[in-house]
Amino acid sequence: MLSRAKLSIRHSALPFIAVLLLTCSVLAQVPVTTYHNDTARTGQNTSETTLTTSNVNSGQFGKLFSLPVDGYVYAQPLYVPNLTVGGTPHNVLFVVTEHDSAYAFDADTSGAALWHVSFINPASGITTVDSNNDAGCGDLVPEIGITSTPVIDLATNTMYLTAKTKENGIFHLRLHALDITSGAEKFGGPVDIQGTYTVGQTTITYSPLLEAQRAGLLLQNNKVYIATASHCDNGPYHGWVFEYSVGTSPMTQHSRWVADPTGSDGGIWMAGDGPAGDASGNVYVATGNGSWDGTNNYGDSIVRLSTTSGLALSDYFTPYDQTSLNSADADLGSGGVLLLPSTAGSTAHPNLLLESGKEGTIYLLDVTGGSGHSMGHFHSGNDSQIVQSVQGQIQGTWSTPAYWNGSVYFGGSGQGPSDTVKAFSVGNGLLSSTPTSHSSTVYHFPGPTVSISSNGNSNGIAWALQNEGYLSNTAAILHAYDATNLGTELYNSNQNAARDGLGLPVKFSVPTVANGKVYVGTQAAVSVFGIVSALPQAAAPGISPYGGTFTSPVTLSLSTTVPGGVIYFTTNGTTPTLSSTKYAGKPMTFYSTVVIKAIVSAPGYNASPVSFATFTIVQPSSTINESTGFNSSGLTLNGSAALVGTRLRLTDGGTNEASSAFATAPINVQAFITDFNFQLTSASADGFTFVFQGSGANAIGASGGGLGYGPDPCCGATSPKIAKSVAIKFDLYDNAGEGPNSIGMFVSGTTPTTPAIDLTPSGLDLHSGDLLNAHFIYDGTRLTLILTDLQSGKSYGTAWRINIPAYVGGNTGWVGFTAGTGGLSAVQEILNWTYASSNLRVSPKPTVSPAGGKYFSSVQVTMTGYAGAAVYYTTDGSNPTTSSTPYTSPITITNTTTFNVMDVQSGYGPSFPSTYTYTVETPTINYGPGFSATGLQQNGSSGLNGTKLRLTNGGANQAGSAFVTTLQPDTGFTTEFTFQQTSASADGFAFVLQNNAATAIGSNGGALGYQGINHSIALKFDLYSNSGEGTNSVGLYANGAAPTTPAVDLTPSGISLHSGDTMFARITYSSNTLTLNLTDKVTSKTFTYSWTINVASTIGSTTAYAGFTGGTGGQTAIQDIISWQFGQ
């Protein structure tokens, strides 16, 4: 059946003068008609005259309105200025959705669409493709329709797009040609995309279901190019490229090419980037993991396709480690290709292509072609044949780089590590080997594709969407950075979230910048940002001193340079408003730890950004204050340690060095706060330690892997060490399995190798050359470290329980640093150091309920601070601070979410962050709304009472059971059910897993309908004491045993099964531990208990029938299961 589009059009008219104004305003506008702005995929709009680095700030720039749509917006919105629709000129925004819709909106006003086309008709059996049930893939949820970015041909006013549909059980991917003035089909469209491809004796056929069309479309020379990949690597699939002749009727398939015709996989998806095209008509794509032989199959490759006589491979590059990339699912083709302008090239390499994939290596290729030029093909052992490869500078790439004014911009991320937006210079045919700047914002998977706006070579702004919340159900965030220095963030949409907050994000969405506005697609709308006020933003107020750790009451002042400016501030961590406390202009003194946040308001200005500073006040017994750098006073230097200016240089780049530097006098180590900044450059090996020791100011250990602290692992325990000590290492080299980027705690001068903590997953890299801060808090029992990269903003925290005075040999000791190098070296420097010995106590961690784990549909999370302390949390993987989100009320989550939580109490240091992950899944058994007979076998006295499963109905001597009729996994599971026992005298019920049949049932009375069911386990809820188990108990039983004793009495918990209250039971099973969490939903009393059992071994199978049994004897009860969910 041919999918017929449904078309709706909005008619409008403007007064004649308005038409004239509109016509004048669009003369200099630039359209955005393809993914990332042009066929080279540079992502730059260099004709943006409205948005500047001066007015893109939270005072002048923000969200203007949103345009609701009917589905997820994966494709980049497109823009055409001064287009006549319905007789009236408009600047028009084009949006497509996964609900198989195409929209044309007036780009400057809110309201209904100018026209809207739908390619589905459910009444006729034409729908979108169901992500899970049809495609078997959760990458594009909840439906698959239009995923790729269309392309617009202004010569014919035509938009070309592909739409996937399911039509009465048959799947189609069609190429549509829509008139952009009306939405009407053109050129005989749509046409089904289909075909076969033959190499030798092998013929493959295109599958519109299995092949995902994510890559944006390319239009050049009256041809449209369409590339495909897969859904979740569900095979068999191949990387296809189709070439269609367009612009006249009918549209016809001119040729096709397959990346791996005699192999498999090799999908072309590029995180949504479209194939790139050059002036000679060549097409460039990057392929994903798949077969490679360099003859027919080109998985994990960058290929150039000639289009002179149909699509044909004309050149390619494959990394030397393609086999490893393929086996690790480390697609080269996860990132998009970028063709650089000729100004970036050199005489030897005039035309260049840039690309990076999941591994994070940046490849720079010569694509000039002709004699003597090659993209590189394949070179065993290394990639030295290509122009350049840059390694270790970005994490994995699921995005497309952008180009502007001699720089390229990468939005790296990683499915484990995170990354920042980074700029590299490019010129004379080479890329800078390290970033020239990077954002302070840390991005998690999938990372952003950057868009650039500028007015020529000035007012460059890098726009990036923070989309990682698509997994945790948290809003997208739009960021804007100065493109000449990404460390300067101009704006983000969370700065004024009440006005500018975005909807839920889409994984690979890209902002479009045109005519003074920024268009952002989300899950249900496109939000439009622009200038909201012509007033400038006031400069942020000054705070002096600007925070820190103090050992006496601190006096601080606030100041402003804005004429007529009034300062408003808070001291409890909340964001100030014009209703907050007004600063009186006099210094303020604080006697306990305080967080100051302040803004400035002034006539003729928008309110300033927030300034904030934390003042930590402790009571000292001894201090070290080298906050502005070191001098020789009070410091003993040993070995290679030396002062270079105000820096303490522990090793100077020489080999086989050992050094130490300690405060000359012993200081109190019972409790303290200490901070130091350090920098490791030319950093190959080995590392340094921070040490507390009782051996004296001249103590020093061995060089190399001994780190100047313990014996060198090469030389045994006889080499030097610092015996009475505790050390925290910062390790650059893998000597004995510790890894090349680790920290760890060691005592008594042991060799500082293992055990160790790998920093790599946190995104911190001791080799980076960045300035890092180490912040330690010791409360007498626990030593807490928070390590922060001051350039990238990444941080990692951990804690060790340790009695430092016991290892040092007293309440005082020598405190300082040691370091070592071996055959490899490093320059290791401490820039500053403060140490305050104190009576500081660290606040206990907050209580978070319920515990992390797997839940169904949704879970409500509550957080309670210790003794009323304020609680702060993050959901982006970062450690919380007092600038993070404060907890105010229960949080309901419906998607998998990880909370990092801490509390802050007056008189205490902040608690160490705690992590709670809630995985929200779809249950395999779902009677959450209530029971029905579908899929449920009821036996004995059991039956349905409305939507309740009633196991016993108040009659005597009953036995009932009910089991789902499909087998469920029993090697690991979570189940939740609510139940109520009324008129409850005897006997009880049980939750049961068994490997017999859905009709299984045991005996009545104290047998609880369970006893006698072999190959089973049962968790009982018992009302009656038959054999000493008590009248209010739970217990776990196996293989049909009498469910009497042993039992656990519920009475001490305050829960009574006889109460008639509704109860909530949550049972989890993992690693041979079965845990029951029971809650009385009326009184909120709780009970938790765990049993050790191997369920699969006990039952004799890895699957089982799940359900309930119940029983009564001479005394009775009505026993109802109200709702039930079960999942793996």
N, C-alpha and C positions, 0 to 999 in steps of 0.2 A: 504493500500500500504506500503510495506517495504521501509524505508528510505535507499537509497544507497549512500554511501560516495563517494565523488569525491576526488581523491588523486593526489597530485603533489609532485615531488621529485627533489631536487637539487643535482646533482652529482659533486663531487669535488675530487681533489687529492692533496697530499702534498709531497714534496720531502722527501726522506728517512730520512735525518737528522732531519727534522722537526717532523716526526713521533716519532723518538727517544726522542727528547726534550719533546714532549707532554706526552709521556708515563712516562718519569721520573718525570714530574711536577705534575702528578695526583696521585702518589702513596699514599699520605697521605690524599687525599681528602675524604670528607664525602658526600654521596648523601642526597638530600632532596626529599623523595618519598611520603610524606603524609602531610596533613595540620599540621602546627606548629611542624614539624620535626619528631614527633614520635607518637606512639599510646597513650602515656600518655598525649600528647598535651602540652609538656613543653615549646616548642618554642625555645629551646637552641641548638646551634651548638658549642660544646666545643672543636672543632678541627680547629678553625680558627687561622692560624698562620701569615697571612699577615696583616690583619687589627688590629691595636693596638690603645690604647688611645693616643699614641704619634703622629701617622700619620693620624688619622681621624680628619682633620681640613680643612678649606676652601683653604689652600695653597697647601696641598698635596693630598686631596681627592676631587673627584667631578664626574660629569657625563661624562662617556666615549662615549656613543652613545645610540641611541634608536632603537628599533625594531618595526616597524609599524605592526599593526594587524587590522582586519576588524570589531572589535566590542569592547564593554566594557569588561575589564578584572576584573571580580569579584573574580575569583578563585585565590588562591595563586600559583605563578609559582613554578614548580618543577624542580629538577636538578639531573642529573646523570653524573658522570665523566667518561672519558675514554671509551665512548661507540662507537662502530664501526657502522657508518652509510655510506652506499654506498662504503664500502671498506676502509674507512678512519676513524681513531679514532678522536673523538671530545668530549669535555665537552659539554653536551647538556642541553638546557633549554626547558622545555615543558610549553606551554601556551595554554589556552582554552579561548574562547570568547562567549559572548551572541549572536553572529551572527552564532552560531553553528559551530565553527571551532576549530580544534586542530592543533597546530604548534609544530615543533621541530626546534630550532635554535642552531647554534653554540653559546655557552654561552660567548665566548671570543672575537667575532668579529661581526661587523655589516654586514648586507647583507641579501640576500634572505633566506627564511626558508630552512632547510635541507629537510623537507617534510611538507606538509600542507594537512589536510583532512577537507572537508566540508560535513556536514550532511544535507544540504538543496539542493534543485534543483527547483528554482522558475518556470522554464519552464514546469516542470511536476507537479506543484501545491504543492511542498514541501517547506515550508518556516519556519522561526522562528515564535514564538507566539507574536502577537502584544500586548504590555503591556496594553494599554488602551482599544482598541476595542475588544480584545479577553478575556484578563484576568480581565479587569475592575480595573486596579491597576497601580498606578504610582510609586510603590516602585522600580521596575526594569525597567528602561527606556533605549531606546525606544522599546526594544524587549527582549524576553526571549528565551534563547537557552541553553547554558551551564553555570550554575551558581555556582555549588559546585566545590570544589577542588577535582580533581581526586586522585587516588592512584596508585603507581607503584609497581609491583612485580618484583624485580630484579632476582628472581630465574627462572622466565620464560620470562623476558624482555617484560612484558605486562603492559600497562596502562589501568586501568578501569575508565570509566567516564560515566556520564549520560547526555543525550541530549534531550531537549524538542523540538518537532516539531509540525507543523500544516500541515496535508497532505490531501489536497482537502476537508477541513472542519472537518477532524477528528484529534483529539489531541493525541499525543503519548509522553511518557517518556520511553526512551530505555537505557539499559545498554550496553555499547560498550566495547570491549576488543581489544586494538590496540597494534600491535607489535611496540615497541618503536624504533626499528631500521629502520622501513619503513612506519609506519602508517597503515599497512594493518590490516583488521579485523581478529580476531583469535577466536578459541573455539566456532565456530558457531554463533558468534555475528553479529548483535546486537540482544537482546531479549527485548520484550515489558515488562515493569514493570506493573503488574496488579494483582488483587486479590480481594477476599472477606474475611470478618472476621465475625464470628458468636459467639455471647454470648447469651445463652438461646434462646429466640424467636427473638432476634435482629440480623439482618445481614446487614452489610454495605459493600459498594463497592468502591474500590479505584478509584479516578478521576484524570487522568493525567493533566486535565486542572486546576482544583481547587487546587490541591496539589502543593506547591512549594518545589523544591528540592534544598534548600540552604546549608544545612549542608554538610560538607566535607565527603568523603567516608572513611570507615574504612576497612582495610584488615587484617585479622588474621586467622591463621589455615585454609588457603585455602577457606575462606569465605569472601565475600564482604558485608558490612552492609550499607544500604541506608536509611536515615531518611527524613521525609517530614513534611511540615507545610502547610501554606496557602499563598495566595497572598492578602495582605491588609485585612486579616480576612474575606474575602469573603467566605461565607459558602454555603452548608455544607462542613466542612473539619474535618480531624482528624489527630492526630500525628501517622503516620505509621513508623515502622521499618521493612525493608525487609532483609532477609538473603539469599544470593545466593552462591551456590557452584561454585567455579571457578578453573581455572588452567587446566581443561580438557574440552573436547568437548562432549556434549553441556553444556553451563552454565545453571543451573537449580535453580529455587526458592526452597530453602530448608524449610523455614518457614517465618512467619511474626507475628508481634505483633502490637497492636493498643493501644494507651495511654488512649482512652476514648470511647470504642466501644458502650456503651449504653448511652453516653452523646454526647458532641460536643467539638470541638476545641482541645486544648492540643497539638498544633503543636510543632514539634521539629526542631528548626532552629538555635539557639545558635549563631546568628550573623556570621554564616559561619563556626564555629568550627565543627569538626567531632565528632561522638561518640568516646569515649575513650575506650580502651581495656586493660585488665590486663593479667598477666601471666597465669591465670586460664581460660582464654577465655571469661570472663565476659565482657559485654558491658554496658557502662554508658552513659545516656543522661539526659538532663534537658528539661522539657516540659514547654510550654507557658500557658497563661491563658486559662482556660477551666473547664470542669466538674471535680468534685472530690467527691468520696465517700469512698475511701480507699479499695474498693472491686473490682470494675471493671474499675473505671475512676480515672486518676491520672494527672489532670491538675495542673500546677504550682508545679511540683515535680521533684526531682532528683531520677532516678530509676536505678536499676541494673538488667540487664537481663542475666540470665543463658543461655548458648548455648549448654549445654550437650546433650539435646534431643530437639533441636529446641529452638527458642526464648521463654523464660518464665520469668515472674517477679520473682525475688528472694529476693529483698529488696528494700526499698524506703525511702525517707524523704520528707515530706510536711510541709512547714512552718505553724505555728499556725494561721497566718493571711491570709491563702489562700483565704478565701472568699473575704476579702478586696482587695487582689492582683488581683483577677479575675475581680471584679466589676470595678476596676480602670484601667484595661488593663495594669497592672504593672507586665508583664511577669517575672516569675522567669527564664524562659528559654531564655531570651534575651542575656544572657552571656553563655560562653562555660565552660565545665567541665575540670578540671586539676587534674590528678592523681599525687600525690607527691611521690618522691622517699622514700624508707624506712628510709633513713638517717634523714628525717624530722620528723619521727614518734617517739613514745615512747614505753615502754614495754606494757603499757595499750592500746595504740592505734598505732600499728605499721604501718598500711596502711591507708592513708588519702586521701580524695578528697576535692577540693576547688572549690567554685562556687559563683557567685553573679549575680543578675538580675537587673531589672529596678529600684527596690527600693533602691539598693546600700548596702544592708546588705550582709556581707561576711559570708558564711556558711562553716565550717570545719567539715567534716563527717568522721567517722570511717567506712571503707569499708572492714575491715578484713574478715568479715563473720565468719561462724561457731558458735558454742555454746558460748553464752555470749556476742556476738558482734552484733551490729545492726546499720544501718544508721540512725535510729531514728524514723522512721514511722511518725506518727502525734501525737502531744501532745497539748491538748487544753490549751489555755491561755498563753503559752510561748514555747520557744524552748530549755528549759534547759536540755532536754534529749540528745542533740547532744554534740559533743566535744567542740565546740565554735561557737559563732556568734559575729561578730564585726559590730557595727552599727555606722553610722554618720561619717565615715572616708572617704568614697568615695561617689561620686554621682552615679546616675544610670549607669549600665554597659551594653553596647552593644558591648562587646568584650570578648576575652579570656585571662585570666591571663597567665603569663609566670613564669618559675622557673629557678633559677641559683644560685648555691653556697650558699644555705641557705637563699635565699630571693625569694619572689614572687613579681610580677610586675603587677599592675592594670592600665589600661587606661580608667578611668571613664569619663563620660561626663554627658549628661542630655539633654532632649528636652527643658528645660528651663535653669537650672543652667549649669555651666561649671565646669571643673575640670582639675587637672594636672595628669601627670603620677606619680604614687606613688609606693614606695617599702616598703614591710613589711618583717621583719625577720620571719623565721619559723624554729622551732627546738624543740626537746623534746615534740612533739605532740601538740604544740600551736603556734598560730600566734601572732606577736606583736600587742598590742591593738591600737597603733598609728603608722603612717608611720615612717620609719627610714630615708627616704629622699623623696623629690618630685621635679619634674621639675619646672622651672620658667615659661615654656610655658603653657598657658591655652588652653585647648582643648574644643571645642564645639561639639555638636552632629555630628557624632556618637561616637567620641573618638577612640583611637587607640588600636589595638591588638599589643602588644610589641613582638619583636623578639630579642633574645640575641645571640651575638657572643662572643667567648672567646677562649683562649688557655688554656684549663684546668680551673684552678681557677684564672687565671690572665688575664689581658687585657679584662675584661668584658665590653661590649658595649651594651646598650639598644637602639634598633632602633624602631622608631615610626613614623607613617604616619599621618600627619594632613590633614584630608579628608573632613572637614566641607564645603569646597568650592564647593562640588558637588551641593549644593543648589544655591549658588551665582555665579557660573560660574567662580570661581577663582582657580588658580593652586593648586595642592597638594604640600605639603612641607614635605620633609624627614628630620627627626631629629635624631641625635645620642647623647646619654648621657653616661657619665661614670656610669656603672652599680653599682659601689660601692657608688656613691653619685650622685643621679639624679639632684642635684642642679648644677652640672657641665655639661653644654652643650658643647659637643666637636665640633658639626657641625650642620648646617642646610642648605638646598638647596637654601634658599633665601639670604644667605650671599654673594653668587656670582650668582645671578639669571640669568645674561646674559649667563653664561656657564652652570649652573646646573638646571635651571628652569624646573619644571615638567609640564606635561600636566594636563588637567582637571581630578579631582579625581573621584574615584569610592567609594561608601559608605563604604564598609567593607573590602577593600583591605589590604593585609598584605605583608610587605617586606620579601624577601627570601635572606638569607646571605649564601654564599658558595664560597670557594676558592678565597677569596680576593675581592669579588664583592657583590654588593647589587642589587637585581632585584625588580623593582617597577612597578606594573601594573596600568595603567590609562585608560582613555576612548578610546584611539586609539593606544596605544603603550605600550611596556614594556621598561622602561629606565634602563640602566645599569650603576652603579656607581662603582668606584674603585680608585686606586691610580693614580693620574694624574701627580705627580711630586715627585721625590725622595728628593727634597730640603726641609729642614725644614721650618716651618713658623716662621717669625720673631715675637718676643713678642710685644704686643701692647704698644704704647707709654704711658708715664705717663703724667697726667695733674695735676698741682698743683697751687692753691688749686683745689679740685675736685668738682667744681660747688657749688651752694647754692644761698642764697638771701643776697645781700650786700646793704649797705646804703651809699656807696661812690664808686668812681671808683675803679675797681678791677684790680690788676696786677697779671698776671698768667704766668707760664712757662711750656714748654713741654720738655720731656726728653725721652731718650731711653738707654737701656742697651745692644743693639745689636751692635757688632763691625762694624764700618763703616756705621751705620744706618743714614738715612736721613729722616726727618719728613716732611710730607706734610699735610696741614690742610685747613679747610674751616670754615667760620663764618656765613654761611647762612642756615645751616641745611642740605646741600647736602653732599653726600658721597664723601670723597676726593679720588683723583687719583694722578698719578705721574705728571699730568698737573696742579694740584692745587698749592697753594702758598707754597713755601718752608720755613720752619721755620729757622730763622737766628741765633738761639741759644741765643737770648736775651729776657728778660722778656717783655711782651706786656701788655699795659694798655687799658682797655675798659671803656667807660663812659656811655654806655647804655646796655640793656639786649642783650646777645649774646649766641649763641650755637656753641661750639667748637667741631669739629670732626677731628680726626687726625689718620694717619697711618704711619708705618715705612717701608722703603724699604732699602735693604742692599744686597751687593754681596753675593751669596751663600745661599740666603734665598728667600722664597716667601713673598709677601707683608703681613704685619701683619693684624690681625683683627682691626676694627675701635674702637678707644676710643672716647667717647663723654661726654660732660658735659655742663650743662646749668647754666649760670650766670645771675641771675635776679637782676637788679640794681634799687633801689628805693631811693627816697629822704626822709629821716626820719625827724620827729620832736621829737620822743622818741622811744626807743627800749628796748627789753628784749633779752638777749643773754645767754640762758642756753643750748647752743648747745652741750656741752660736759657733761651735767648733772647738777644737782641742788646742791646749797649750801644754807645755811640759810640766806645769805645776800639778803635783798630786798624782802623777801617772808614771808608772815604772814600765819601761820598754825593754823587751828581751828578743833575742834572735834577730830576725829581719824586720821587726816592727820599727817604724819611723814616723815622724810627723812631716807631712808635706803640706806646707801652708797650715791651714787649720784642720786638715784631714789626718786621721790616724790610718796610715797605710800599713796593713799587716803583711802583705806580700806584694812585691813590686814587679811581677812578671818574670822573675827568674825561676829556675828549676830547683827542686830539692830544698825548698826553704821551709823553715819552721819559725813561728813567732808567737809572742804573747804580749799582752799589755794589760796591766791590772792597776786599779786604784791602789795607791801606795799604802794607805791605811785600811785595815779591815772595817767593814760596815755591817749593819744589822741585816740579816737575811731571813728573819722570822716572817715578815710580811712586807710587800713592797709593790710599787708600780714603777716600771722602767720603760723607756722608749729610746730607740736609736734608729737613725737612717743609715743605710749602707748602699754601696754600689759595687758591683763586680763587673769588670770590663776585661776584654780579651780573655774571656772566662772559659777555660778548658778544664782545669783541675787545680786543686782538689776541693777546697772549701774552708769554712771557718766555723768557730763555735763561740757561744756566749756561755761563760763559766762562772760558777760559784765554787770556791775551793778554800781549803784550810791549810795549804802547804806553804804559802808565802807569796810575796809579790814577784819573786823571780821564777816562779814555777813555769815549766814549759815541757811539752811532750814532743813527739816525733814528727818528722816531716811527712810529705806524701799523704796517704790515706789516714794517717794519724791526726791530721788537721791541727798539729801543734798541741794536741790534747792527750791522745792515747798512743799506744804503740802503732807503728805503721803495719798494715796487714801483710806487707811483704816480708816482715822481719821478725815476727813472733813477739811474745810477751816480754822479751828481755829489753826491747827498745824503750826509750823514755816515756813516762806517763805522769799525769797529775793524779795522785792516788785518792786523796780525800776531797771528792768533788762531785758536782752535778753539772752536766753540759748539755746545751741544746745546739745541735749542729745545723749548718746550712751547706749542703753537700752538692758539689758539681760533677762528681765522677763516680762511676760504678766500679768499685773495687771488689765487692763480694756479694753482688746481688741486690744492693740497695737502690740501684737506679741512678741515673745521671742528674737528677733534679729532685732532691729529697731533703727532708728534715727528720729529726729524731732526738730522743733524750737518752743520755748515757751517764753512768755513774761510776765512781771509783777508778777512773782512768781507763775504762775498757775501750777497745778499738771501736771508733765511731762509724761502724758500717751498718749492720742490721741489729735489731729491727728498725725500719725506716718507713716514713710516710711519703708516698709519691705526690709531688705537687702538680704534676702535669694535668690531671683532671680538673683542677681548679682554674687552669688558665695562667697560673703564675709560672714564670720561667726564670730561674736564678741566672741563666746565661744571657738574658735579654739586654743587659746593660742599663736597664731602667733603674731609677732610684726607688728603693723599697724601704718601708717602715716596719719595724718589729715592735709590737706593743705587748708587754708582759704584765700580768697581774698575778700576784701570789697572795693567797689568803691564809697561809699556814698549812693547808692541806692540798690545795690544787693550784698548779701552775698553768695559767692560761696564756696562749699566744694567739694574737691576731696579726697576720702578716699581710701587708697591703702594698701593691704596686702603685706608687704615687703618680705614675704617668697613665697607666691603662685603667686604674680604678678597680682592678680585680683584687680579691682578697680571699684569705683562707684562715680558718680558725680551728684550733684544737686545744686539748688540755690534758695534762698528766697529773695523777695523784702522786705526790712525792713529799717526803719529810726532808727538806733541804738542810736544816740544822743538823739532823742526825748524820747525813753523809759528809757534811763539812766538818763536823766535830765540835760545833758550838753555835751560839746564836749570832755570832759575827763571823765574817770571812772576807777573803779577797774576791772582788768581783771584776770581771773584765772579759777579754777576748783572746782567742788563740786562732792560728791559721796555719795551713800547710800547702805546699805544692810538691809535685814529684817530677816525673819525666815531662809532664805537661804543666802549664802554669796559668796564672791569673793575676790581675791587679785587683786586690781586695781592700776596700777602704770603708772605714766607719766615718760618717760625716759629722754626726753630733750624737750626744748621749745625755739623757737625764735619768736619775734614779732617786726615788723617794721611798725610804723605809717608813712603814706606816702601820696603823692598826686597822687598815681597810678590810672590810669584809665583803665578799662577793655574794650578791643576792642569789638565793636558790632559784632554780629555773621555774618558770610558770607551769601551771597545770593546764594541759590541753586535753580536751575530751570531745569525742571518744578517741581512743588510740588510733594511730595511723593503720592502714590496711586496706583491704578490698571492700568496697561497698557497692550497693546497687542503686541506680537511678540518681540518688542524691544523698548527701550526708551533711548534717548541721554540726559545725565545729564551734566549741566555746573555749576561751582562753582566760585563765584566772591568774593574776600576778601574785607573787608571794607577799602576804601581809598587805594586800591592797596596792601593790606596785603597779605602775603603768606597764602595759605590754605592747611591744612593737613587733611587726612581722613583715616578711617579704614572701613573694611567690615566684621570684625570677631566678632563684638559686643563689642570690647574694646573701651575705651576712647582714642581719638587721642592725640598724643604728637608731638613734633617737630621731633621725630624719625620715625613717621608714614609716609605713602606715601604722597608726595607732589602733589597737583593738578597742572597739566600742560596743559591739553587740554580736550575737551569734552570726556566723558566716555559713550560708548554705552554698555548697559547691555541687556542681553537676558534671564536672569533668575532672580528670585526674589532676591533682594539685599537690605541690610540695610547699609546706610552710616552714620557713626558718624563723624561730620565735625567741625573743629574749624579754626579760623585764628589767625595769630600772626603778630602784627604790631609794629614797633619800637616805644618806648615810651608808649606802652600799655601792660597790662597783656593780656595773651591769652584769647580769647573769650570762653565762656562756651560752651561745645560740644552740637551741635544740631543733632537730629536724623531724617533721611528721609528714609522711606521704600518704595521701588518700587516693587510691585507685578506684575510679568509678567505672563499673563495667555493666554490660548488659547481661542479665542472668540467663542461664539455660532453662531454669524453671522460674516462671514469673506469674505467681498468683498475688502479686503486690496489691492490685486493686481489689482482690477478693477471688474466691474460688469459683470455678465452673467445672462441669463434668468432662470437658475436653482434656484428653490425655491423662485422666486420673481414674485409677481402678479403686473402687470402694468395696470393702469387704466387711462381713459381719454387721455390727450395729452402726457402722459409720455411714454418713449420708450428708447431703448438703442442706443447710438451713439458710436460705437466701444465698449470700455469698460467703458464708462461713462453712468450714469443714467441721461437722459435729461428729466426734469420735464415739462419745457415749451420750445418751439423751436423758439421763436421770433414771433409767431403768436398772433393775438389779441383775447381777450375773451376766453382764455384757462383755463382749470382746469385739473390738473394731480395729480395722486397719485401712489405710489408704496409701497407695504408692503410685508415682508417675509411671507411665508405661514405657518410657524410654530410659535406657541405661545412662547413668551419670558417672563422670570420672571420680575416683575416690582417692587418688594419690595426693591431692591437694585441693581444698575447696573452702568456700565460705557460704554459710547459709544464715538467713535471718527470718524469724517468724514472730508474729504476735499471737498470744493465746489468752484465754480466759477460762477459769474453772469456777463455776457458780454452783450454789447448793452443794458445796464441795465437801463431802465426807470421805469418800474412798472411790477408786483406789489411786488412779493417776494415769499418765500417758508417757510415751517415749518417742523421741526422734530416732529413726532407724535407717541404717543402710544394710542391704542384704542382697545376696547373690542367688536367689532361688527363683521367684516369680513375682509379678505384680499382685498375684492373688494370695501371697503368704499372709498367715495370721496365726497367732499363738493363743494361749489360754486366757480365760477371764480372771477376775479377781486380782489378787496380788501379782499375777503374771503380767498384768498391764497389756494384755493382748500381744505380748512379745515372746514370753518364755516358750521355747520349743522351736523357734525359727533359727535353724543352723546357718553357718556361713554369714554371720551378721555381727554388727555392733549396735548398741542402743544407749542413748543418753536419756535417763528417766527424769520425770518430774512427779514426785511421789507424795500422795496425800495421807497415807495410812501406814502404821507400823505393824507389819506382819511378822517380822523376825528380828526386831530390835533396830530397824533402820530409822525409826522416828517418824513423826507425822508430817514432816515438812522438809523433804530432802531431795537431793539429786545424786546421780551416780552413773558410772559407765560400766556396761556389761557386754559380753561377747558370746556368740554362738548359741544363743537361746537360753543362757543361764538365767536362773531365777533372779529378777531384778530387786533384790532386797538389800543385802549387805555385800561388800562395804558401801557406805553411803556418806554423803557430806550434808550436815545439818545446815539449813538455810536460816534458822532462827536468829543467830547472832548478827546476821546482816540486816535484820529488820524487814526482810521480805517474807511474806506468808502466802503460800499457794492457796490457802483457804480464804483469802481476803475478798475474792471476787474482783480484784483489780485486774486491769489489762496489763499483761507482762510482755516485755520484748526480750527475745533470746537471740543472741548472735553467737554462732559457733564457727570457729576457724580451725582448719587443720593444715599443718605444714611441718615438715621435718619431724614426723613421728610425734608431734605434740598437738593434742586436741584441746582447745580452750573454749570455755563457756563464759560469756558475759551476759548477765541477766539483770534487767532493769524493771522495777515497778514503775509504770508510766504515770501512776497517780501520785505516789509518794516520792518518786525519784531515788529511792533506795537502790543500791547496786550490789552485785555479787560477782566475783570472778574466781574461776578455778580451772586448773589444767591437769590433764592426764597424759601419760606417755603410752602410745599404742601405735603399731604399724597396721593401719587399716587395711591396705590391700592384701598384706600377708594374712591377716586374720580372716578376711572375707574369702580369700582365695582368688581374687580377680582385681584388675585395675579399674573395673567399672561395677556399678551396683545400682539396684533399685532404691530410690530415696523416698521416704515418706514417714508416716506416723502410725503408732498403735496406741490403743487405750483400753482400759478395763475397769469394771466395777464388780463387786461381790454382793454381800448382804447389804452393804451400805453403798451409796451411789453418788454420782456427780454428773453435771452437764459439762462436757469438756470440748471447747471450741478452739480450732485454729482459725484465726481471723484473716491472716495474710501470710504469704510464704514466698521467699525467693531463694534460689540456690545457683551457685556458679563456681567455676573453676578458679 
